[in-house]
Amino acid sequence: MADIIDMDQVKTKKCLCQVAKMKGIEYEIYLTVVKYIDKHTENVLPEYAFKTTASDLSEIYNGNRELFLRSYYELLRYWDIPLVDAENPANMEFERFPKIGDLCYFIDRKIQTGKYTS
């Protein structure tokens, strides 16, 4: 049986890898988080407001947990992070990840752990 390839994800990964190549994995993580946030939000922040690691996810998603979970699951798929039930933030999304930086740190930690356990 063949795997289904998400061409948008492949294109995104290629583009972001090129941009972040010299700046390191942390920068690539941040770029992917912002990319998937932008994909699934209604742009509630004003145009002049930049998304930083200190940006409030509840405010960005306007409290919409479903939209956050769409981004979250796409990020897990992008980074090949297996979903562990104990880490599923269902109904606790904005408490578990209050800021963009918290989500970036979670991804970075999972990637670093995966390097040494795989």
C-alpha positions, 0 to 999 in steps of 0.5 A, a space after each residue: 500500500 502506498 503512502 499518501 504524500 502531502 505535496 504542500 508539506 513537502 514544498 513547505 519543508 523544502 522552502 523552510 529548510 533553504 531559508 533556515 539552513 544557516 540559522 539552525 533548527 530552532 529558527 526552522 522550528 519557529 518558521 514552521 510554527 508561524 507558517 501553520 499558525 498563519 494557515 489556520 487562523 483568521 489573522 486576528 492580530 493587526 498587520 503591524 503585530 509580529 508573531 514572536 515566541 512571546 505571542 499569546 496563542 489563545 489571542 492569535 487563535 481567538 480562543 478557537 481550540 479546533 483551529 489550534 489543534 489543526 496547526 498542532 497536528 500538522 506540525 506533528 506530522 511535519 516534524 514526524 513526531 508521534 502523538 503520545 496520548 499523555 501529551 495530547 493537549 485536548 481541552 488544555 491547548 492554551 494552558 499547555 501552550 500559552 505562547 508560541 515559544 512554548 510550542 516551539 520548545 515542545 517541538 525542539 525537545 521532541 526532535 532532540 529526544 528523537 535523535 537519541 532514541 531512534 
